């Protein structure tokens, strides 16, 4: 023990405790510990790489699947549009002649369903593209027009298209930011979150309002039926099934209506337009000055028309005693040509008339 300024310091006891603690402590890790750390790091790295690879494969596969679905739909639609007369003629030749007129009407209605669907998809793409462009321009996104065009083009890919269109916009928001957001005191991360919210709102607007209304109205289906059809198509056929579900349901509706009408034995297409060879009646109400003008015109034509000259060659019909048949036969032909047929009828009438 050492006495320093009246304090007793247990130096020996302190040294003994330091020695005992130093024997149990290991300041330098052993080789096994180093190998264990390396193994844990490799395991974590392998897990991250595997997860990233799986996500990347899923995203790339979904992208190519949607792109392939769009190409198949466009090529099939183009082929059906170009060769529609040949396809219709071939299908009509498979049925009896008595059903071909109704079959032609049925095929025309089915073609109208698909044409209306493609027209609705075009309107939907333009609407989503313009909406995205206006929203991004409002928040000051650089290149908002390009992102709007991209959103409109990828709209043909259901569900995955808006996500693929959102990724480059979010990256741009993180890297460049927006002057409008900086003036409001919002950093790049906050601007990226706002961009995600914009795309989310546009997608919700599309799924709940635009798709049921535009696609449903174009193919004459209720919005609830369109939503259910897209859900069932996505479950059974993936992206391609979701894309083609609404027109397929509309086609089944047209065919089902035709079969139902034929089973109940009533005209299958009530209210369809009449063919051109049938007579049509048009009614138009004429009043006021136009009516007076027409009356004056009719009276003028009646007063100015000369009387028809009497036919010198015509003679009064012979009196009929046994009925009207001789008198009818003695009447000259309608065309007034006095041909051989007329003379033969007059001779026949004169021979049948009693003296």
Helices and strands as residue ranges (DSSP letters): E 2-4, E 7-9, H 11-24, H 31-82, H 84-93, G 97-99, H 100-138, H 144-153, G 154-156, H 160-175, H 179-183, H 188-205, I 206-215, H 216-218, H 223-263, H 289-304, H 325-330, H 340-352
